[in-house]
Amino acid sequence: MSTPITAALVKELRDRTGAGMSDCKKALEATAGDVDSAAEKLRIEGMAKADKKGARTAAEGTVAAAAGADAIALVEVNCETDFVTKGADFQDLAAAAARLALAHRPATVEALLALSEGGQTLEEKRRALVAKIGENMTVRRFEIVAKAAGPIAQYLHGNRIGVVVALAAGDAELAKDLAMHVAASQPRYLDVAAVPADVVAAERKIIEAQTAEQAQGKPAEIVAKMVDGKLRKFLAEITLLGQPFVKDPEQTVEKLLKSKNAAVARFVRIAVGEGIEKKQTDFAAEVLSQAGMR
């Protein structure tokens, strides 16, 4: 015996699942008005839709943070369009990811997605939102920075850049200033010692080739000094301690830290879409293709 498909029943299913009205109506019709069966059908179909959309490039998104007494978590969650990043549902997904990362300290993104909040895993929440909104979404990466002997600070530049700085020594104001500096100046490493040997070797090779062209006829020792000078400049640009401090470019971050008897234990910077190659779409060609025209 089937149950009449009323507007109230459709609304009940929509409130329960978050699916579109037409999808809810179709699911109820297919299950003779059984709300539980319809909800299960929508869940399964939603997962299938989420998998289908999974190949699409998700290069927009947000960085969310969650702070505790002993650590701060940063999480990057991506979607396909900037419009979706402003939605409450997407921001809630990112916030949940940050909370779960901080609370459980998972080792991988897969482990993070398997964690539950409110009776639903993060992966289930992600899939449901993909099915509801119609865009691919991914929890791309996360970092958890533990508090060291000094203060820890976070800085979010809008929702696109997130930074955490943990000091081994220093004060809270300095930690906040350095977090803003990292957001602006994009250091890749803490100091020269932290730069991998292969990165140094690759840059030296490039500099040597460029300098050989520019310094033809000069003594070898002069050329060697030019190479060393350019390499030092490169290392200063990519290391936090070597960079000019943004609030006072007359001194480096290293000199600033020494003047305050401070030290950085660790810093992390996450920027939305960093390293993701965005697909360039020719919308006119896409419309013609969908219409069967060339």
C-alpha positions, 0 to 999 in steps of 0.5 A, a space after each residue: 500500500 502506497 502513501 500519497 505523495 503530498 507537498 508536506 511529505 516532499 518537504 519532510 524528505 527535503 529537510 531530512 536529506 537536503 536534496 532538491 524538491 524534484 529529486 525528493 518527489 521522484 524518490 518518494 514516487 519510486 518508493 511508494 511514499 516510504 520516507 526511509 526508503 526514499 532517504 536511502 535511495 537519495 543517499 545512494 544516488 547522491 554518492 553516485 553523483 559525487 563519484 561522477 563529479 569527482 574528476 572535475 577540477 576543484 581549485 577554488 575553496 577555503 582555508 578553515 582553522 580550529 584552535 585549542 590550548 595546545 595546537 591549531 589546525 588548518 584545513 584546505 577544502 576545495 570546490 569548483 567555483 568561488 560562488 560556492 565558497 561563500 555558501 554556509 554549507 560549504 563553510 560548515 564542511 570546512 569548519 567541521 574538517 578543522 574541528 575534527 583534525 584538531 580533536 583527533 590529529 589524524 595522520 592522513 586526509 583519508 583518516 580525517 574523512 573517516 572521522 565522525 561528527 554528529 553521527 555522520 563521517 566527514 566523507 558522508 557529509 562531503 558526498 551529500 554536499 556534492 550531490 546537493 550543490 552539484 560541484 566537486 569538493 575535496 578536503 585537500 590537505 591539513 596541518 596541525 601545529 603544536 604549541 611550543 615553549 612560546 605563544 602560538 598564533 594564527 592569521 587568516 587572510 580572508 578565507 584563502 590564506 591561513 598561517 600558524 606560527 609557533 614560537 619557541 620563545 617570544 610574546 603573543 604580539 610578535 607571534 601574530 606579527 610573524 603570522 601576518 609576515 608569513 602570509 604576505 611574504 610566502 617563505 618556504 623554509 624557516 632558515 637556510 639549514 632547512 632548505 633541502 640540498 637538492 633545492 640548493 643544488 638545482 638553484 646553484 646550477 641555474 645561477 652558474 649557467 646564467 652567470 657564465 653568460 654574463 661574466 664571460 672573460 672574468 677570472 674564475 674566482 670572481 665568477 665563483 663569488 658572483 654565484 655565491 652571492 646570487 645563491 645567498 640572495 635566493 636563500 634569503 628570499 625563500 627563508 623566513 629568517 632571511 626575509 626583510 620583516 614586512 613591518 620594518 624592511 630595514 631589518 631581517 626577521 632573524 635580526 628582529 628575533 634576536 632583538 627580542 630574544 625570540 625564536 620560531 619553532 615552526 610555521 605553516 602557510 596554506 593558500 587555496 589552490 596552491 599547486 592546482 592547475 586550473 582547467 581553462 574552459 572555452 564556454 562557447 565551445 562547451 555550449 556548442 558541443 552540448 548542442 551537438 554543434 562544432 
